[in-house]
Amino acid sequence: MPPARNPYPGGMDEPSSPSIGARVLAVLVLAVAAWFLLKVVIGVIAGVAWFVAVVLAVVAVVWATRTLF
């Protein structure tokens, strides 16, 4: 019977957890992504609010002109 071979020469010396630098970088990436997404969500909400305000203003003008004339 031939001896068992290690499929990975030199062994696998991978760290079990990411380094401190990788963790700091990951936190920074998450913070920037969260800030960007928050800005996008706020922008979408503001855009919808403007659209609703314009529609309400048009409806108010139509109602007022029909009421007066």
N, C-alpha and C positions, 0 to 999 in steps of 0.2 A: 504494500500500500504506500503510495507516494505521500510525502509530508504535505500538510495543508499550507497553501500559499496565502500570503496577505495580498488582497487585490489592490491595495493602495500602498505603493512603496513609500516607506518612511512614515507610515501611519497618517492619521487625519488629525492634525493639530489645530482644529478650528476652535475658537473661543466659544464658550457656552452662551455668552451674552454679548451684545454690542458694546463697543468701547464708549467711553464718556464723550468723546468727540462726536461719534455717530449719534448718540442720544441728544446732545445739544443741537446738532444740525437737524435732527428729526423734529425737535421741539420748535425750532425756528421756522422750519417749513410748515408745520401745522399752524403756527401762529399767523404767518403770512397768508396762508390759504384761508384760514378762518376770517381774517380781517377782510380779504378780498371778497369772499362770499357774503359776508355781512354787508359790505358796501353794495354788492349787486342786489341783494334782497331788499335793502332799504331803497335803492334806486327803482326797483320794480314796483314796490309798494307806493313810492312817491308818484311814479308814472300813472299807476292805476288811480290814485287819488286825484291827480290832475284831470284825468279823463272823466271821472265821475263828476268832478266840480264843473267842468265845461258842459257836460250833458245836463246837469241840473240847472246851470245858468241858462242854457238854451230853452229848456222846458219852462223855466220861470219867465223868460221873455215872451214866449209864445202864450203862456197862460195870461200874463199881464196884458198883452195886446188884445187878446180875445175878450178879456173882461172889460177893458176900457172902451173898445170900439165895437 
